[in-house]
């Protein structure tokens, strides 16, 4: 069923593949047990994509980052404890300021979505064998971390269900993949989390930072879903993918508070869509939104206020960025700089230093009047 081609670097175990007429398109398991100081990584993808991944700095310029954050036992930022109704949670053991690094771990596994998602027409049962092989080839400590993750329907197929339940979506080779970072996946969900994460594709490291001040004794949470949805849609998404009913403080609020929250979410999406067109780099889109230019500054201020009222600290960088572009587009330099500074600050911990949105607002900060958005709506 499986074939073993010539072993390439940097894989420490010879790849095992499904038979296919084209080697480049063949699905194979690629494993490096020495990656990231012996943490290891296993990848189930096409051979052509694996070659691209092997050329990333994560492999060509490896660094041993195992001293980061909670891996440094001298000053761990949290401890693990049972929380009624929520399983095991990560509890801050000191005050963690906004922007502080909580944890940073390399991905342990990457799976091509054609192998993971049973809804694909070409899904083959024997791809499950490759998924199991991929996990079993990890170094024992990392494999144990993987197998300790919870699963939505573990009784059906423990390995596969853990993959379905605990992955983060990422693109490699312009194709969708699922990334597994066990330490982050085991953090509990909240629709208004106090931590946010981003993935560095060059180093294959997943970073989690505090999105606001977290006090000692407070649970550290992330969001599993797009938080810019109404309560009904959020709870449906959580139930469908993770099998539980969200009981965070927002979802558990009284109905009149929920209605007000839903209205703010709807307004954030509506105003964001308008402002995206007002500051679009496409002149046709900007012309179509011309009628909104006179009120754009007030709309930008409203947008930021709505993010703050909704406690959307993990996504407010988008509001700051739009506000910066709006003020630049109408020639208000100092307001543009104000919001760009805030967008860059939050964007660094939400999207990472190499994100194009972060790089763009930093260009705006350095030379507002030379930025593409300057005075485009005057």
Order of alpha helices (4+ residues) and beta strands (2+ residues): beta-beta-beta-alpha-beta-alpha-alpha-beta-beta-beta-beta-alpha-alpha-alpha-alpha-beta-beta-alpha-beta-beta-beta-beta-alpha-alpha-alpha-alpha-alpha-alpha-alpha
